[in-house]
Amino acid sequence: MDNRPIGVFDSGLGGLTAVRELRRILPGEAIVYFGDTGRVPYGTRGRDIIIQYARQDIAFLLSKNVKYIIAACGTVSSTYPAEEAAALPVPYSGVVQAAAQAAAAATRNGRVGVIGTPATIRSGSYETRLRALCPGVQIFKRACPMFVPLVENGYVNDGNPVARLLIEEYLTDIRAAGVDTLILGCTHYPLLKKMIGEFVGDGVRLIDPGRITADVLKDTLAETGLAAGPRPQGGQAQYYVSDTAEGFQASADLFLGEYRGGTCEQIAIDKY
């Protein structure tokens, strides 16, 4: 048993969708979350900057004595070098591999859509993994650069006209391609899941990387002896951001739903 917390980070608050799933699936685990709200979004930045930011985010989480690190960020998951991840002092995972495996298992017609930040789409990370898992798969991808700021600014209420216009702009071609599976390749995107689902149709399976990653982590912690021991009150969550903590709670409540709660503190990420 290991009662150290799980560390989770993202470019902003989108990774809280992964935290919500972790708290649902692993209620006994403590969580330390860092959202780089002062530098969001990562997806429009160059590779070297993304890696630099990821290193700082990881260094901060390691300072909190975490036992496992999750990059709840499709951009970092697609960009951070595997050799660096393997050399970290604690296990690390992104969200790409688990989501690609789920999509490969879900598709019936071999036509899979992938949406993500420009950096994620540019990296080809999902495409590479899907082709290895499902030879012959047809992949239809689209960068959706406006989805992250849309979500970060709270434009996620059902039927929001701005969100609906952007969904139509970004997903019309993917819908027309006849995909039966769509990877929401950024942890911000599940906040738009209902509207995206309505647009692409009931016959399209939506893959939520945060949820899939949380499912996989449950098995991983059990298999490696890293699962927490019994906690009568359940695991606690601590939140850190790089911009002001004011207003965090209102936004966090939207992402976390019934799993909301926990303190939030602003940190100077450039120190790490």
Order of alpha helices (4+ residues) and beta strands (2+ residues): beta-alpha-beta-alpha-beta-alpha-alpha-beta-alpha-beta-alpha-alpha-beta-alpha-alpha-beta-alpha-beta-alpha-beta-alpha-beta
